[in-house]
Amino acid sequence: MVGVWLICLKIKGKVELGAGFSWTSNFWYSFSNFDRLEYLEVVYSSRLVSRLGLGCAGLSGIYNAPVSHEDGCSVIKEAFNRGITFFDTADVNGEKHDNEIMVGKGRRLVEVKGTPEHVRACCEASLKRLDVEYIDLYYQHRVDTSVPIEETMGELKKLVEEGKIKYIGLSEASVDTIKRAHTVHPITALQMEYSLWTREIEDEIIPLCRELGIGILAYSPLGKGFFGGKVVVETLANGSQLAIHPRFTGENLEKNKLLYTRLSNLAIKHACTVPQLALAWLLHRGDDIIPIPGTTKVKNIIDNIGTLALKLRQEDSKEICDAVPLDEVSGENDLGVLSKYAWKFANTPSK
């Protein structure tokens, strides 16, 4: 994934501002003791950077023992996920420029790359790891907004012609990107977040996909697990990022629990579980929509499959929608920095 990075490179006493990526945001979420992580405009630059940065020198040992690159990258990634975009490093930190190397590795943890060379390398590596001759559906996991989509699609088309992939898909692509990609080669499927409390794609994306004959793979169909009972009827696993997610914390969570209760009451009416009702609602939005719920438990797989036997009438679907009105959903849907990978911001340059 590609994110905003402002890396402060200190060389021979001179401070230079360098950034590998040009993506910026006007708002970011901070957790812990801050309500919002403010962003400042850098002097003599149009870049916005976090009000709080991260000094990376200590990761390579100054006032403490150096940490492993794995641990250091974990620190960098956590800082980035929480909205920090200013990373201070120097070529003199650590032996043999260790600190810059570590920061570079940390940066690549959040990189989206859609160049033809990268597309081919990723596909061939996946074929080898999966031990298969071809991949049925291969799609770009997020759009690289620095590369014209025609270039990315052109390489994917070559992979189809070579028999390495059968069909092409996209994920979190904008309306313009979908249209342009589809002219290079037919798009078979589009992966988008779609659930009872995430319905933004209904106005533009779904109508376009139906016009072009593109199927929709609905990820997080249970609202990142909320309608599966996370933080309502079961506790979060240690290390879960949902512990800092706006919709799963504080006052927002308490308000959203009311929505879960309403859906729970409807589930009793339909003699099913809450996740079954939430998935059934999606399945009844159209035959071209395929929910892809994830789980680590066999019992949940069995429960999810049981959804297919649940039949809803049009008035039932409306009642379910009314139980979770979008204007009553509390909290933003994304973890600050990740919001800019959403489809609304996924336009690419003209070729």
N, C-alpha and C positions, 0 to 999 in steps of 0.2 A: 504494500500500500504506500502511496506517496503522501507525505505530510509536509507541513511547513517546518522548515528548520532554519534558524538563524544561528549559525555557528560562529562564535567569536574566535578568530584565529590570531593569536598574538605571536608575531614574528619579529625578532630583533627590536623589540621595544615599540614597534608600530602596531596599532590595532586596525585590523581590516575587517570589514563585515562581508561575510560570504555565505551564500545559501545555495544549496543544490536544487531547491525546489521553490516554486513561486506562488504556492497556494496560500491564501490568507483567510482569516475569519474575523468577524466583528464581535463574536461572543464565544465564551468558553466556560465550561462548568468546572468549578473547583469544589472539592469536598473537604472534609475535616473541619477546620475552623473558619473557612471562607464561604460566603454565600455565592460569590462570583469571582473568578480569577480574571482580573482586569488585564487589558492589553494596551500597550503604549506604542505610539508611532516612533520609530527610530529617527533621530535627528539626521537630516540630509538623506533620508530614505523613505520610501512610501510603504515599507514593510511594517506590519503590526507584529509585535512580539509580546510575550506574556510579561505581566508586571513582576513576576518572580521567575528567576532563571535557575539553572542548575550548574554549579561549579563541578566540573568533571575531573579535575586534577587529582583529587583524593582517591579516585577509583584506582589510580595507578600507584598510590602510596606517596604521601607527603607527611601527614601527621599520623598516619596509620599504615598498617601493612597493606600492600596492593591486593585487590580482589581478583578473582578469575574473570576472564572475559564473559563467561556465562552469567556470573553474578552481576557484573558491571552492566551488561546489556539488559538484564532484568530491571535494574535500577533506572536506566535510561528509558526503557520502554514504559515503565510505570509512571515516570515523570511525564512522558509524552501523552500517555492515555489520560492523565489528569489535567492536561491543558498546557503544560510547560513547553515552550518552543524556543527558548534561548539557552543554548548549550555552550559553555565556556571551556575551551581546551587550548592547548599550546603544543608546539612541536618539541618543547623541552620537557614536557611532563612524561615521566616514565622512561625506562630504558628503551632505546631503539624506537622512539616515537610511539611507545605503547599506548599512550592515552588517545592520540588521534586515531590509531587503528581501532581501538575499542569503541570510540564514538562512531566511527564509520560503520562498524558492525551493528551497533545499536540503531543507527539510522536505517540500515537496510531491513531491520525488522518491520518497518512500517512503509515499505516501498511498493508502489504499483508501477509496473513497467510494461508497456504495450508495444515496444519496438519489434519489428519482424524477427530480428535475431533472437530476442528474448522469448518470443512466442514459440519459435521452433525449438529452442533449447529446452523450454519447459515441457513441451509436448513429448519430445523424444525421451526426456528424463522420466516422465510419467509412464510412458509405455514400458520402459525398462523396469521401473519399480513395480508396476502392476503386473508385469510379465504377460502382456497381451500384445496381439499384433495390431490392434486398432482400438480406438475409444469411440463408443457410440455417440455420445454428446459431449462436446468439449467447448467450454465457454470461458471467456475472460471474466475473472472473479470480480474485478472492479475496473472501471474505465480509467485509462491513463489520459488525463486531460492535457498532457503536453504533446501527445502524438495524434496526428489526424487518424480518425477511426478507419479511414480507407486503407491506411498502411497496415494496421493491425489485421483488418479483415482480409486484406490481400494475401497475407501469409497464411491465415487460417484456411482460405480458399485453396491455396496450394497444398496444404496438408490433407484436405478433402480429396483433391485430385490424385494425391499420392497414396490414398487409401489408409492413411494413418488415423484419420477421424472420419466419422460418418456425417455428423450434423454439427452445426455451429450455434452457440448460444451466447448471450450477454448477461451481465448482472448489474443491477442498479444503473442502467443506462438512461439518458435523457431522451425526450421525444425526438429531438434533432439527430442525436447519435444513432438511435434505432433506425430512423428513416434512411440516413446516409449509409449505415452498415448494410441494410437490407438491399440497397442497390448494387452492392459489390457481390453479395452472395446471400441467398435466403437465410434469414434467422429462424431457427426452429423453435427455440425456447428463450424466455427471458426470466431470470431469477430476480424476484422482488420481494421485499418484506410486505406481508399482507396478513392482517388479522383483524379481529373485532375492534381493537383500539389503534390500528394503523391502516387507514383506508385511503390515504392520499392518492393512490394510483388509480382510483376509480374514475376520476374526471378526465384524465388525458391518456394515461398509459394503457389501461384496459381497452378503451375504444380503439386506440391505434393498433394494438396487438390483434384485435379481432378483425380489423380491416385488412391487416397484412397476413393473417393466418398464423400468428405466433402464439404458442402456448405459454402459460405463466406458471412458473414453479414458485409457490408461496413459501418463503422461508420464515422462520419464527412465527408459524401460524397460531401458536398459543401465546403470543405476546411475550416472547422471551421466557416462556414458562409460567407466566403469571396465571393464565387460565388453566394451567396444569396444577396449580396450587402452591407454587413457590412463594415463600414468605407469608402465605395465608394459612395453609394446612400443613406445610412442611418447612423446615429451616433450610437456609442456604448452606451449600457445602463450603468448607473453608477455602478461601482464595477466590471465591466467585466474584466476578466483576459486578454482578448485580448488587452487591453490598454497597456500591457507590453510584448505582444507576439512579437518575432523578425520579423515576416512577416507582422505585422500590425502596425509597427511604423517606423518613420523616413524615411531615404532614401530607405530602403527596401520596405516600403509601396508605395512610389511614383513609384518605378520600377514595383511593382506588379500590380498597377493600369493600367499599359499599357496592361498587360495580360487580365485584366477584359474588357478593351475596345475592344480588339480583339474578345473576346468571345461574347461581346455584339453585335458587328457587325454581327457575324455569327447567333446570335439568331434572329436578324431582318430578315436575309435571310430565316430562317426556320419558321418564324412567330410564335415565342415562346419567353418565358422569358429566361433570362440568367440561373437561377437555373434549369429550365426545360431542357435546353440544356445540362447542366453539369450532371444532373441525367440521362438523356437519353443516354449519352455517356457511363455511368456506366452500365446501363441496357443492352446495346448492347455488353458489354464485355463477356456476357455469361448468360445463364439461371440459373446458379448456384450462381450468385452474386445478393444479395438482399441489396440494399441501405436502410439505416435506418436514414433518416434525421430527426432532431429534430426541433421543433418550438414551440412558445408560441402563435401563431396567427392562427386563423381558415382560414383566407384567404391564408396563406402559405400552409396549408394542401390541400386546394382545388387546388392550383397551382401545388403542387407536384403530386397529383393524375392525373392532366392533362398531366403529362409527359408520362403516359402509352400510350397515343394516338399518341405520336410522333415517327415516323419511320425514322431510319437512314440507309443509305447505307454504305457499307464498306468505300467508298471514303469520305463520310461525317465524319465518325469516325476519319479517318486519318487527315482530315482538322481541326477537333476540337483539336486533339492531337498537331498538328503543331502550333496551335494558342497559346498553353501553353507549350512550350518546357521546359523540366525540368531544363536545364542548364541556363534558364533565370529566374527561380523562385528565388527570393531574400530573404535570411534569413533562419535560421534553423527552423525546423517544430515544435520543442517542447520547452516548458519552461524549460530550464536548467535541473533541477533535475529530471523532469519527463521523460527526454529522455532515462534514464536508465531502464525504464519499458517497452521499446520497444522490439519487438520480437527478434531482433538481439542479445539481451543480456539475453534472457529468457531460457537459459539452466539450468537444475537442476542436483544435484549430482546423481551419480550412486547408485542404491539401494544395 
